Amino acid sequence: MPDWLNILIRSLVSIVFVFILTKLIGKRQLSQMTFFEYTVGIALGDLAAMIADDLSGPMYKGILAMSVYAGFPILLGWLALKNKSVRNFVEGKATILIKDGKVMEDNLKKERMSSDELLEHLRLKNAFRVADVEFALMEPNGKVSVLMKSQNQPITPKHLGVTVAPETEPQTVIMDGKILDESLATRGFNRGWLNTELNKAGVLLENVFIGQVDTNGQLFLDLYDDLIQVPQPQTLKLTYLTLQKCQADLEIFALSVQDAAAKKRYEQEAARLKQVLNDVTPLLTR
Amino acid sequence: MTISQQVKTTVASLKGAQANLESFALATQNKQAKQLYTQAAQDTQTILQSLEQRVTQLEKEEPQYKGF
């Protein structure tokens, strides 16, 4: 067998084998949470390359070594899942760098981290002032997590006491001009509904690049042809405005009517409609 | 436009909005939103009923403007 054919076969075998092994190890290896996993990843790649171009030994030896290298993290991962102390040993523990706004110098020394490095890590987390940081720790993978003091945390609707409508994930129902039946069914719609919506927008299915259904069942469309204006879904806004208009109308009726009983009825219904409006405002205006 | 016509217009718009609320309640899959929409639709329905009584009353007072 000529050398080139040998190399060709070995390369193909090692590539396929590496592919299978990486699938077995899974996504975790990709995230490289620990230094150990990082090393295993490199070693696996190196071994695969050795199989491909080292013609001196038989292939099975390299494959055996690769299997061991891939099997070990799987085994360790399984053990770590079962037992907390194994987990602490295998994956390491986080080191607290700042606690109660004070830098833990001893822990910094343990991680061999200089003050410059600490500041750099904090800056990467947008904490330019140490005074703004309440708590920071170094995760086992070497990244620094930072908890800002509460007055420096970004403001959220919760802080403002604003009620916001619940949000569920949108479903992509059209991709590259093709209907995705599965996500359409997940959202509880069918092709008939989608066709009606497309007709309403006056758009051909083939012209749609991406179509997404949001929480309210409104269809957003992006077309291949950007010159065509797609009407934005308006039903929510329209309903909100109609309700507001009706509420205002009722108040006007209440003011203009002479009959006392009718006045009372209008006032009462206006107040009730106002309450309804308050309840649905976060849902309809977003 | 007479008063009774104005009231009828308002009732009609409110009916449309109420139907929309019901269709939103059906379309959303979020439980909380569904419940809010349903509640709003029900409340609007009660308001509508009360207003319709007023419309009947108006029609009695001004029979010449009965219907649309």
Contacts between the chains, C-beta under 8 A, distances in Angstrom:
chain1	res1	chain2	res2	distance
A	165	B	33	6.1
A	166	B	30	4.8
A	166	B	32	4.7
A	166	B	33	5.4
A	167	B	30	7.7
A	168	B	28	8.0
A	168	B	29	6.1
A	168	B	30	5.0
A	187	B	29	6.9
A	188	B	29	6.2
A	215	B	28	6.0
A	215	B	29	7.7
A	215	B	30	6.0
A	215	B	33	6.8
A	216	B	24	6.0
A	216	B	27	6.1
A	216	B	28	5.8
A	216	B	33	7.9
A	217	B	24	7.5
A	217	B	27	3.1
A	217	B	28	6.5
A	235	B	20	6.2
A	235	B	24	8.0
A	236	B	24	7.5
A	238	B	20	7.6
A	239	B	17	5.1
A	239	B	20	4.2
A	239	B	21	6.7
A	239	B	24	7.5
A	242	B	13	5.2
A	242	B	14	7.4
A	242	B	16	6.3
A	242	B	17	4.2
A	242	B	20	7.7
A	243	B	14	7.6
A	243	B	17	5.0
A	243	B	44	7.8
A	245	B	13	6.5
A	246	B	10	5.4
A	246	B	13	5.5
A	246	B	14	4.5
A	246	B	17	6.7
A	249	B	6	7.4
A	249	B	10	4.3
A	250	B	10	6.9
A	250	B	51	7.9
A	253	B	3	7.8
A	253	B	6	7.5
A	253	B	7	6.5
A	253	B	10	7.6
A	256	B	3	7.6
A	257	B	3	7.8
A	262	B	54	6.2
A	262	B	57	7.2
A	265	B	50	6.2
A	265	B	53	7.9
A	265	B	54	5.9
A	266	B	54	7.6
A	268	B	50	7.7
A	269	B	47	4.8
A	269	B	50	5.5
A	269	B	51	6.2
A	272	B	43	6.4
A	272	B	46	7.4
A	272	B	47	5.5
A	273	B	14	7.9
A	273	B	43	8.0
A	273	B	44	7.3
A	273	B	47	5.6
A	275	B	43	7.2
A	276	B	40	5.0
A	276	B	43	4.7
A	276	B	44	5.9
A	276	B	47	7.6
A	279	B	36	6.1
A	279	B	39	6.9
A	279	B	40	5.7
A	280	B	21	7.2
A	280	B	36	6.5
A	280	B	37	7.1
A	280	B	40	4.7
A	283	B	24	7.6
A	283	B	33	5.9
A	283	B	36	5.9
A	283	B	37	6.8
